Amino acid sequence: MTPTTNNQVPIDPYYVNGEFFKISSGEKDAEYKVNQLANLMLDSLPTFRFTNGRVADVGCGTGKTTFLLKDMLEKYFNSPIFIDGYDIHPALPKLKSDNVNFYTRDFISIDHNLIYDLVVLFDVIEHVINPMEFLSEVSKHTKYVGLHIPLDDSFFTWTRNIPRKNLTHPGHLSIFNSASAINLITNSGLRIIDFSYSPVFKAPSGAETKTQIMTNPIRSIFYNLSPYITQKFLGGVSLIIIAATKYGL
């Protein structure tokens, strides 16, 4: 492990050398995750005070979420959005377009000279060593944080020993349930505005294996009855969260 430049949060070489990119499902689920955030934001839209239209997509992967976020936010706020995509793996898109830029950098190691209106962390926090410190550092540079967090702490995943396998594929270092995810956000110094369950078993990557295809009809039935019970016993559920930093408050 090697430390980042301006803080003590380590960066795993697994991400820097491009290995994670080979197995990441981020691109195929990009539209799904942006839609989940859009639905949650719509319920709280009057709450947000965007002033400069600057947004950061941290852990942006191939950049597909970055462009989709720009389109979604411009539609909601009816004004231009300037969005920066950050990732530490070497496969960032070379293409740039109006108001979109990409940086192969660790977001929290940069001396930012502005406060973003929004930082988005889609399936990022579970990959980070010392996630509380990481979120605390992120909150210094934004008014709001949007997160999509896998909830791997389920009876089904533990009986199949999935958390152990996930340490290396796809690199989930933290194992969250609903309460621990919410507590992490609060203990990191952020104020949660709203949260909702996210049925990722309905996302493209949630129906790729035979096990997923067999269990997803059962998940759908139980999810309609109780997302919490589905997450606790069957898995395949994440949490989508919007939180405010001291600048947003």
C-alpha positions as CSV (number, residue, x, y, z in Angstrom):
1,M,0.0,0.0,0.0
2,T,1.2,3.5,-0.8
3,P,-0.2,6.7,0.9
4,T,-1.8,9.5,-1.1
5,T,0.0,12.8,-1.4
6,N,-1.7,15.0,1.1
7,N,-3.4,12.6,3.5
8,Q,-3.0,9.2,5.1
9,V,-5.7,7.3,3.2
10,P,-3.9,4.5,1.4
11,I,-4.5,3.6,-2.3
12,D,-4.6,-0.1,-3.2
13,P,-2.4,-0.9,-6.2
14,Y,-5.2,-3.2,-7.4
15,Y,-7.0,-0.1,-8.7
16,V,-3.9,1.9,-9.9
17,N,-2.6,-0.9,-12.1
18,G,-5.9,-1.4,-13.9
19,E,-6.8,-4.8,-12.6
20,F,-10.1,-3.6,-11.1
21,F,-11.1,-2.2,-14.5
22,K,-11.0,-5.6,-16.1
23,I,-13.8,-7.0,-13.8
24,S,-15.8,-3.8,-13.0
25,S,-19.5,-3.7,-13.8
26,G,-19.6,0.0,-13.4
27,E,-20.2,0.8,-17.0
28,K,-23.0,-1.6,-17.6
29,D,-24.8,-0.4,-14.5
30,A,-24.2,3.3,-15.1
31,E,-27.7,4.2,-16.3
32,Y,-29.2,2.3,-13.5
33,K,-27.3,4.1,-10.7
34,V,-27.8,7.5,-12.2
35,N,-31.6,6.8,-12.3
36,Q,-31.6,5.7,-8.7
37,L,-29.9,9.0,-7.7
38,A,-32.2,11.0,-9.9
39,N,-35.3,9.4,-8.2
40,L,-34.0,10.2,-4.8
41,M,-32.9,13.7,-5.7
42,L,-36.3,14.5,-7.2
43,D,-38.0,13.9,-3.8
44,S,-35.7,16.5,-2.2
45,L,-35.0,18.9,-5.1
46,P,-36.1,22.1,-3.2
47,T,-33.5,21.2,-0.6
48,F,-30.5,21.6,-2.8
49,R,-28.6,24.9,-3.2
50,F,-26.5,24.6,-6.3
51,T,-24.5,27.8,-6.8
52,N,-21.7,27.1,-9.3
53,G,-23.0,24.0,-11.1
54,R,-19.7,22.1,-10.4
55,V,-20.0,18.3,-9.9
56,A,-17.4,15.6,-9.3
57,D,-17.9,12.0,-10.3
58,V,-15.3,10.3,-8.0
59,G,-14.5,6.7,-9.1
60,C,-16.0,7.5,-12.5
61,G,-14.6,4.4,-14.3
62,T,-15.1,4.7,-18.0
63,G,-16.9,8.0,-17.7
64,K,-20.3,6.7,-18.7
65,T,-21.8,7.8,-15.4
66,T,-20.2,11.2,-15.8
67,F,-22.0,12.1,-19.0
68,L,-25.3,10.6,-17.7
69,L,-25.0,12.7,-14.5
70,K,-24.4,15.8,-16.5
71,D,-27.6,15.2,-18.6
72,M,-29.7,14.4,-15.6
73,L,-28.6,17.3,-13.5
74,E,-29.0,19.8,-16.3
75,K,-32.5,18.6,-16.8
76,Y,-33.3,18.9,-13.1
77,F,-31.7,22.3,-12.5
78,N,-32.3,23.8,-16.0
79,S,-28.8,25.2,-16.0
80,P,-25.3,24.2,-17.3
81,I,-23.4,21.6,-15.2
82,F,-19.6,21.5,-15.2
83,I,-18.6,18.0,-14.3
84,D,-15.2,16.5,-13.5
85,G,-14.6,12.7,-13.5
86,Y,-11.9,11.4,-11.2
87,D,-10.4,7.9,-11.0
88,I,-7.1,6.4,-10.1
89,H,-7.1,3.6,-12.7
90,P,-5.4,4.2,-16.0
91,A,-8.3,3.5,-18.3
92,L,-10.1,6.9,-18.1
93,P,-11.7,8.1,-21.4
94,K,-9.5,10.4,-23.5
95,L,-12.5,12.0,-25.0
96,K,-13.7,15.3,-23.5
97,S,-16.8,17.3,-24.4
98,D,-18.3,20.6,-23.4
99,N,-18.1,21.1,-19.6
100,V,-16.8,17.6,-19.0
101,N,-13.2,16.8,-17.9
102,F,-11.4,13.6,-16.7
103,Y,-8.5,13.4,-14.3
104,T,-6.4,10.3,-13.4
105,R,-6.0,11.5,-9.9
106,D,-7.0,10.6,-6.3
107,F,-9.7,13.2,-5.6
108,I,-8.7,13.8,-1.9
109,S,-5.0,14.2,-2.6
110,I,-5.7,17.3,-4.8
111,D,-5.5,20.9,-3.4
112,H,-8.9,21.9,-4.7
113,N,-9.5,25.7,-5.0
114,L,-13.3,25.4,-5.2
115,I,-16.2,23.8,-3.4
116,Y,-18.2,21.4,-5.6
117,D,-22.0,21.6,-5.4
118,L,-22.1,17.7,-5.5
119,V,-19.7,14.8,-5.3
120,V,-21.0,11.5,-6.4
121,L,-19.5,8.2,-5.1
122,F,-21.1,5.3,-6.9
123,D,-20.0,2.0,-5.4
124,V,-16.8,3.5,-4.2
125,I,-16.8,3.6,-0.4
126,E,-16.7,-0.2,0.0
127,H,-13.4,-0.2,-1.9
128,V,-11.6,2.3,0.4
129,I,-9.4,1.7,3.3
130,N,-10.5,3.8,6.2
131,P,-13.8,4.9,4.6
132,M,-14.6,7.3,7.5
133,E,-11.5,9.4,6.9
134,F,-12.0,9.2,3.2
135,L,-15.6,10.6,3.4
136,S,-14.4,13.3,5.9
137,E,-11.8,14.4,3.3
138,V,-14.3,14.4,0.5
139,S,-16.7,16.5,2.6
140,K,-14.2,19.3,2.7
141,H,-14.6,19.9,-1.0
142,T,-18.4,19.8,-1.6
143,K,-21.8,20.8,-0.4
144,Y,-23.5,17.5,-1.0
145,V,-22.5,13.9,-1.4
146,G,-24.4,11.2,-3.3
147,L,-23.5,7.6,-2.6
148,H,-24.6,4.2,-3.9
149,I,-23.4,1.6,-1.4
150,P,-23.7,-2.2,-1.8
151,L,-25.2,-4.0,1.2
152,D,-23.2,-7.2,1.3
153,D,-24.2,-8.2,4.8
154,S,-26.9,-10.7,4.1
155,F,-27.7,-14.2,5.2
156,F,-27.5,-15.4,1.6
157,T,-24.0,-13.9,0.9
158,W,-22.5,-15.1,4.2
159,T,-23.7,-18.7,3.7
160,R,-22.0,-18.7,0.3
161,N,-18.9,-17.1,1.7
162,I,-19.2,-14.2,-0.8
163,P,-17.7,-11.5,1.5
164,R,-14.4,-13.4,1.5
165,K,-14.4,-13.8,-2.2
166,N,-15.2,-10.2,-2.7
167,L,-12.0,-9.1,-1.0
168,T,-10.2,-9.7,-4.3
169,H,-13.0,-9.8,-6.7
170,P,-14.3,-7.1,-6.9
171,G,-12.4,-5.7,-4.0
172,H,-15.0,-5.0,-1.4
173,L,-13.0,-4.2,1.8
174,S,-16.0,-3.2,3.9
175,I,-19.2,-5.1,4.4
176,F,-22.2,-3.0,5.0
177,N,-25.8,-3.4,6.1
178,S,-28.5,-0.6,6.2
179,A,-27.5,0.6,9.7
180,S,-23.8,0.5,9.3
181,A,-23.9,2.4,6.0
182,I,-26.0,5.1,7.5
183,N,-23.9,5.2,10.6
184,L,-20.7,5.6,8.5
185,I,-22.1,8.6,6.7
186,T,-23.1,10.3,10.0
187,N,-19.9,9.4,11.8
188,S,-18.0,10.9,8.9
189,G,-19.5,14.3,9.7
190,L,-22.2,14.4,7.0
191,R,-25.9,15.1,7.5
192,I,-28.1,12.6,5.6
193,I,-30.9,14.4,3.7
194,D,-32.6,11.2,2.4
195,F,-31.9,7.6,1.5
196,S,-33.6,4.7,-0.2
197,Y,-33.0,1.1,-1.0
198,S,-31.7,0.3,-4.5
199,P,-32.7,-3.1,-6.0
200,V,-29.5,-3.8,-7.8
201,F,-30.7,-7.3,-8.6
202,K,-32.7,-5.5,-11.3
203,A,-29.6,-3.8,-12.7
204,P,-27.7,-5.4,-15.7
205,S,-25.0,-6.8,-13.6
206,G,-27.6,-8.3,-11.2
207,A,-28.8,-10.9,-13.7
208,E,-25.6,-12.4,-15.2
209,T,-25.1,-15.7,-13.3
210,K,-27.4,-18.7,-13.0
211,T,-27.7,-18.1,-9.3
212,Q,-28.9,-14.6,-9.8
213,I,-31.4,-15.6,-12.5
214,M,-32.8,-18.3,-10.2
215,T,-33.1,-16.1,-7.1
216,N,-34.2,-12.8,-8.6
217,P,-37.9,-13.7,-9.0
218,I,-37.9,-14.5,-5.3
219,R,-36.1,-11.3,-4.6
220,S,-38.7,-9.3,-6.6
221,I,-41.5,-10.8,-4.6
222,F,-39.9,-10.1,-1.2
223,Y,-38.7,-6.7,-2.3
224,N,-42.2,-5.6,-3.0
225,L,-43.1,-6.7,0.5
226,S,-40.0,-5.4,2.3
227,P,-36.7,-4.1,0.9
228,Y,-35.2,-4.5,4.3
229,I,-36.1,-8.2,4.6
230,T,-34.8,-8.8,1.0
231,Q,-31.5,-7.2,1.9
232,K,-31.1,-9.0,5.2
233,F,-31.8,-12.5,3.9
234,L,-31.4,-12.6,0.1
235,G,-29.0,-9.7,-0.7
236,G,-28.9,-8.1,-4.1
237,V,-29.9,-4.7,-2.6
238,S,-27.9,-1.5,-2.2
239,L,-28.5,1.9,-0.5
240,I,-28.7,5.2,-2.3
241,I,-27.9,8.2,-0.1
242,I,-27.8,12.0,-0.4
243,A,-26.0,13.8,2.4
244,A,-25.0,17.4,3.1
245,T,-21.7,18.7,4.4
246,K,-21.2,21.8,6.5
247,Y,-21.2,23.8,3.3
248,G,-24.6,22.3,2.2
249,L,-26.1,23.0,5.6
